[in-house]
Amino acid sequence: MKIYHNPRCSKSRNGLQYLENKGCQFEVVKYMEEGISEKELKEIIALTGKKPFDFVRTHEQDYKDLYKGKVLSDEEWIKILVQNPKLLHRPIVVNGDKAVLGNPPENIDQIM
């Protein structure tokens, strides 16, 4: 398993704690520091069956100031999320060929 984690985010910390409490073995990817490639993000999103816009934190001020009301393609949203990782919902948990947004943490059970 992998968890795409932002240590500064309480929801992301809750997801990490949930995995620890379940006794899961996992790798932590600190995407805010390490970055995330377009290819990797596309693959992760495809594993969830969702659209890139579903991963956008629409309550962030950057979203409201720069993107709200704009009609953008999936490819454009991927590029935006890679360039502005704080707009990416977190945590994201990947287990093999499945992935899920881990907020609420109980969502993680869907891929265990």
C-alpha positions in Angstrom: 0.0 0.0 0.0 0.9 3.6 -0.5 -0.5 6.7 1.1 -0.1 10.1 -0.5 0.2 12.1 2.6 0.5 15.8 3.6 1.7 15.9 7.3 0.3 19.4 7.7 -3.3 18.2 6.9 -5.4 16.8 9.7 -7.5 14.7 7.4 -4.3 13.2 5.9 -2.9 12.5 9.4 -6.2 10.8 10.2 -5.9 8.5 7.2 -2.3 7.7 8.2 -3.4 6.9 11.7 -6.2 4.7 10.4 -3.8 2.6 8.4 -1.4 2.3 11.4 -4.3 1.3 13.7 -5.3 -1.4 11.2 -1.8 -2.8 11.3 -1.2 -2.2 7.6 2.2 -2.2 5.9 2.4 0.9 3.7 4.8 3.4 2.1 4.3 7.1 2.8 4.7 9.5 -0.2 5.0 13.1 0.9 3.9 14.5 -2.4 4.0 18.1 -1.2 7.8 17.8 -0.7 8.6 15.1 -3.3 6.2 16.2 -6.0 4.0 13.9 -8.1 4.2 13.4 -11.8 1.4 13.8 -14.3 1.8 10.1 -15.3 1.6 9.0 -11.7 -1.4 11.2 -10.9 -3.2 10.0 -14.0 -2.6 6.4 -13.0 -3.8 6.9 -9.5 -7.0 8.7 -10.6 -7.7 6.0 -13.1 -7.5 3.4 -10.3 -10.3 5.2 -8.4 -12.7 5.4 -11.4 -13.1 9.2 -10.7 -12.5 12.3 -12.7 -9.5 14.6 -12.0 -11.9 17.4 -10.8 -13.0 15.0 -8.0 -9.5 15.4 -6.6 -9.6 19.2 -6.5 -10.0 20.9 -3.1 -12.6 23.5 -4.2 -12.6 25.2 -0.8 -8.9 26.3 -1.2 -8.5 30.0 -1.8 -6.2 29.3 -4.8 -9.0 27.3 -6.4 -11.5 30.1 -5.7 -9.2 32.8 -7.0 -7.8 31.1 -10.1 -10.1 28.3 -11.3 -13.6 28.6 -9.9 -16.2 28.7 -12.8 -13.7 27.7 -15.4 -14.4 24.8 -17.7 -11.2 22.8 -18.0 -10.4 19.4 -19.5 -9.3 16.4 -17.5 -5.7 16.9 -18.8 -5.8 20.6 -17.7 -6.9 19.6 -14.2 -4.1 17.0 -14.0 -1.5 19.7 -14.9 -3.0 22.1 -12.4 -2.9 19.5 -9.6 0.7 18.6 -10.4 1.7 22.2 -10.4 -0.4 23.1 -7.3 -0.3 20.0 -5.1 -2.0 21.8 -2.2 -5.2 21.7 -4.4 -5.1 17.9 -4.3 -7.5 16.1 -2.0 -5.7 14.0 0.6 -4.9 11.4 1.6 -4.9 9.2 -1.4 -4.4 5.5 -0.6 -3.3 3.0 -3.3 -3.4 -0.8 -2.8 -2.3 -2.7 -5.9 -4.8 -1.9 -8.7 -7.2 0.1 -6.5 -7.1 3.5 -5.0 -9.4 5.7 -2.9 -9.5 9.1 -1.3 -9.0 8.4 2.4 -11.4 11.1 3.7 -13.1 9.9 5.7 -10.6 7.3 6.7 -13.2 4.5 6.5 -13.1 4.8 2.7 -9.8 3.0 2.9 -11.6 -0.2 3.8 -13.0 -0.3 0.2 -9.5 -1.3 -1.1 -8.2 -3.5 1.7 
